[in-house]
Amino acid sequence: MEPRTLTTGRLLLRTVGPRDADAVLAACQDPDIQRWTTVPSPYLPEHARSFTEQVVPAGWANGTMFTFGVFLPAGDLTGMVALTMMSPGVAEIGFWGTEEHRGNGYVTEASVAVARWAFTRLSVDRVEWRAEVGNAASRSVARRAGFTLEGTLRSSINNKGVRRDGWVGSLLPSDLGLPSTAPYIPARP
């Protein structure tokens, strides 16, 4: 699939490429990004180059991962949102925000836009959010984006060779007022 560009009221969401390697490198020096995400630590220039020149384009080309840089109109990178296809109709969302732009709702806004795109353009019927237990910032973004928190999964996240418990949540098309591609019958309590 060819990369897509999305817009919101405040943001431009586009694929990242070689021209963004320095901005990605700078953002990933943040200890919180290194602690709570699976980016390498320490994060080196070759990691940023590999991500922007190989990982991101390959994900779009083979339809397995759709990565969007989150930019302000002035061109500042405020974060990253990616959808990884897990199975037919199911994608996992991952995101991070740059330290200097946290607290402005940019990652929440971008996550909703990417989920809406997945529901309307990729035939996705469930977007899953996962985060290591304790990552309160990620959990806050997921809640504000409308995800339903579903529980804690033991030993579900491998972060830099260490298994940790993880939170899981979901967003369905109906949560955004959109139709599903397949019928959904919720379980009755």
C-alpha angles and dihedrals in degrees: 000000000000114000116264131216119218130189134200130183091280108014147064115213114197140149116274122235141170092299088063098051094100093050091048090048092051093047093049092057086077109111091219092056090048092046101047103032133055095248112129118268119243091034109216134190091257090058091055092046093049091048096048098036103037117008099048097043092045092052092053093043095053097034096238102110130021111198124190127189110216111225137179116229088258089061101255115147107234100172150315132260123188135180117206117195108234102175136335107312095002127098132174119222124214128180147166134188129216114253095240093052101044118122096037097095093244096130092046091050092047093047092054091048092050092046091049089051091050092050095048102034108026102041089241114161099180131035113194125205120200130180136167112266106265097036093121094169092058091045090052092052091049092050093048090049089056101257117154109229107228104182149274123306117205117235091351101136127062108199114179093332097314121108115222138175115263140203118230132199139163142217119202128195090250089060087066095039093258130130122249122236090229130036115265123205111186119216116257117234 
